Amino acid sequence: MKNEAVIVLGQKKLLQRLVPGLIHAAIFWGFLVLFPTIVIAMIGAVDKESTLPWLGHQGWFALMVDVFAVMVLAGVIGAVIIRKVQRPARFEGSHLGEADLILALIAGIVTTLLCWHASRIALGLNEWDPDWSPVSNALSNLFGDGGVTEVLERVFVWAHILIILSFLAYLPHSKHLHIATAAFNVYFGRTRARGRLEPLRFDVPEEEMRFGAGTVPDLTWKQTLDTFSCTECGRCQDVCPAWNTGKELSPKLLIMALRDQVFEEGPKLVRGEEGFEPSPLVPNAVTDNVVWDCVTCGACVRECPVSIEHVDHIIDLRRHLVMMESSFPTESEQMLRDVERASNPWGKPQTERADWAEELGVRVLEPGDPAPEVLYWVGCAASFDERARTAAQSTAKLLQAAGVDFAILGPRESCTGDPARRMGNEYLYQAHAEQNVSTLNDAGVTKIVASCPHCFNTIGNEYSDFGGNYEVVHHSELLADLVQEGRLQPESNGKTITYHDSCYLARHNDVRADPRAIVEAVGTPIEMERREERTFCCGAGGARMWMEERAKPINEERAREAAETGAETLAVACPFCTVMLDDGVKARGADMRVADVSTLLAESLSEPGGARSSGGASAPSDPPR
């Protein structure tokens, strides 16, 4: 209900872009206010001496009609200027002819309404004081009080009604079907964590099992409603990292293509036409490239004014391709095999998972050991990738310096399954999820800190579907709290730092302030233009880290934005971002260091091994293993 009030009535998402948002809001709010005039006109068409009881006699309502009718006309003019003069790229591929017709119909509706009111005032038929209608009253001077005006009054009211009825008849066959469906789509939109995917059920009878979306009947009812609700505004396309770097994927065109296939095959399926078989969505509606270009960053979902969940569509298309057709990019096959065989995408032995922690004396939680205050979930990247490993070591040192009781699972920690799930292999993901939940529950773990936003999102938002309910925080949140409490006391070195928001941290999970608090504590922050919830992806999400990239690399585009700030350091809070942006910075030849916020914080402590002596607890000299 809050979303209905804020997104639908308040037009919050549209107003993220102020001018286009105000234009749409003026038209939308105008029609809400003017809706009773439809009934009033229909009464007036039958009997020009009658009107809607009470409301039709109110001067204040007549004033609102004039004001909002003018607002709607101004909105139409503004929309025409944007579409015909500015011509933004996001409209590419939209049904612009339909939009022109709709705008003409809207202009016709409010123009005939004002002229009808003006002619009634001229004939003295108005039920309200004309001073309440400054616009209609001014227009009434164009009309006399004779027979011609009487005819025009009838022409205007019937023209008004016929345009409205034509608009309603045309609506279901146009892109403006969203007028009828958008409010419902917003109401049924996701209210749980944005980073969560709906799990497939493998514990139901075979005839009830669903393996993603291969044909139109495989789409969920919400996905079908999504396709009906698309406004073709292109806001999703405008922010899509894939589209912005020359890839084939456009979230807008994806939804439009699915809608076209639903419209084409839906009636035949409903009628149950004998011998009709629905065609595959891939490649009939969209190509393989469109499906695999997605980085699941969620920028499209956040931007969509009608709460279309594009990522869910793409993941379901991937699920069908992977699990039913064994069709996926060749280079990602090794990753899936390594996750299944070695429990990590790097294919390294599990016995090496805790090697990074040996010299630090970090406690490895063994079966039967008492649970720590905090379990540090290291993740595969920080365990096995040399560049990401530095963040794990820094985090461990900081927790020790602040006197936090923590431990790691070591070889018992397995891949959360995130890359397999985003790749479309739901079965492999669920196997790892169930195994990890069993391990965590057996260990009595209640609070988890994760360095990887993907692990953070999976354990915190998705493991509850498998019986895993924990308090999960990102390492930047915990470290920022320790700084605020005085248990860690960094000293700023004054160096300029620009912080890159991870999609799975800032957009999917609303963690934006804490990493910035760390950056501000250790240096001088400089912001990039695309930041916080409107950040630009590093290119690793959606298992894209293990796929070849076509066209312009996303990580190089983001590295360019970072370099243009002139900052000396690019701070990150994600091991995937560390790897991708370090590669991007090197590829562009930029003179910039890429480092995790934990590393920068560890380097800023006045005492190399711990917190300042004036505050905070020191780590035990020999923590129990």
C-alpha positions, 0 to 999 in steps of 0.5 A: 500500500505504501508503494501504491501511495508513493510510486503510483500516486506520488509518481516517485520513480518518475520524478527521479528525472525532474522535468520528464517526471513533472510532465508525466505527473501533470498528466496523471494527476490531471486525469485523477482530478478530471475523472468526475468530469467524464460522468458529468459530461455523460450526464450533460450529453443526455440532458444539458440542464443536469449535472452530477449532484453536489459536485457539479455545482461546486465552484472549487471543483470548477477551479480545479478542473480549469487548473488541472486541464491546463496542467494536462495541456502543458504536460502534453506540450512538454512531452511533444517537445521531448519526443520531437525536439530533444529525441532522447536515445532511450525512446529508440525502439519504442512505439512512437507513433502510438505515443503521438496518437495518445498525446493527441487524444489526451489534448483533445479530451482536455481541449473539448472539456474546456470549450464545453465549459466555456460554451455553457458559461456563454449560454448561462447553463453553468451551475457554478459561479463563472469567476471560479473558472478563470480559463473557461470564463475567458474562453467563453468570450469567444462564443455568443449566446445564440443558436450557433453556440447552442450547437457548439455546446452539443458538438463539444460535449459529444466530441469530448465523450467520443474521444474518451470512448475512443481512447478507452477502446484503443487502450488495450491494443496499445503500449498505454495498456499500462494505464490499466495494469501499472497500479496492479503491477506496483501493488504486487511488486516485490516488497522483500529484499530487492536482491532476492530471487524466488526459488524454484520448487523441486519438492513438488509433484513433477507436473507442478515443477517449473524450470524457468521460462522456456515458452509463454505458458512458463511465465509467472502471472507476475511476469505476464503482468510485467509485460502488459505494464511496460510504458516503453519509457526507456529509463531501464535502457538508459541505466543498463550497463550492458546497453551503455557499453554496446551490448545487445541487451536492452531491458526495455526491448526485452520486455517488449519482445516478451509482450509481443509473444504473449499477445501473439500466442496468448489468445491461441493458448486461452482458446486451446487451439488444437495442435498449437504449440507455443514457440520458445522465448529464446530465440523467438522473442529474444536472442541468446546474447540478450539473455547472457549480457545481463549483470543482474545489477538491478539498475533497470528494476530500480529505475522502472516507474511501474515496478517491472522486475527485469532481472527475474525475467532474465534469470528465468530464461537462463534457468530454462536454457541451463537446466532444460537445454544445457545451453550456456556460454562455453567459457562458463562451463568450467565455473559451474563444474568447479562449483559442483566439484570443488565448492568454489568457482576457482576450482581450488582445494577446500583445504586451501580456503583458510591459507590466507589466515594462517599467519594471523592466528585467526580461529577456525571454527571446528565441529563442536566448538562454541559459536563466536560472537561473529562468524566471518564469512570470507567468501570464495574470492577473498579466499582464493584470489590474491588481489581480493585476499588482502581485504580478508586479511585486513578485515581480520586484523581490524576485528582483532584490533577491536577485540571482536570475538570472531572465527571463520569456517575454513574448509567447511565454508562452501560457495554460497551458490550465487554465481551458479544461481545467477547463471541459471543453475538453480539446482546447483545453487540449492544444493550449496544453500542447503549444505551451508545452512546445515553447517551454520545451524549446526555451528549455532551461528547467529551473526555473520559478517561478510566481505562479499556483497554477493555472499552478504545478499545470498545469506541474508536475503535468500538462505531464509528460504532454506531455513537459514535465518541469521543477522548478516552484516557487511564488513563495511557496516561492522567496521564503520560501527567499530570506528564510531564506537572508538574501538578503531581510531583511524587517522586521515592521510588526506589522500583523495579517494573516490568510492565505487558502490557495489550494485549488490551492496548499494542498490540491492541492499541499501548499504551506502553510508557505512563505506563512505564513513570509512572513506571519510575517516581515512582520506578526502572523498570525491564522488563519481557522478553515478553513485549510491543507488544509481551506481554503475556496475563493475561488470562481474555480477550475474556470473559475468565474471566468468564469461567473455565480454563482447563490445566495450568492457563494463569495467573499463567504462567504470574505471574511466569514470573513477579516473576522471574524478582525479582521485588517487585511490579507487575504494571498493567494498567487494572482492569482485569489484576489486578484481574487475576495477583493478583490471579496468584501471590497468587496461586504461593506463590510469594512475590509480590504486584500487583497494578495499575500504578495509585495507584503507582502514587497516593502513590508517590505524596509528599503530600498525598492529591494532587500535590506538592505545587511547581507545578500544581493546587490543587483540589477544596475543595468541587467539585460540584456534 
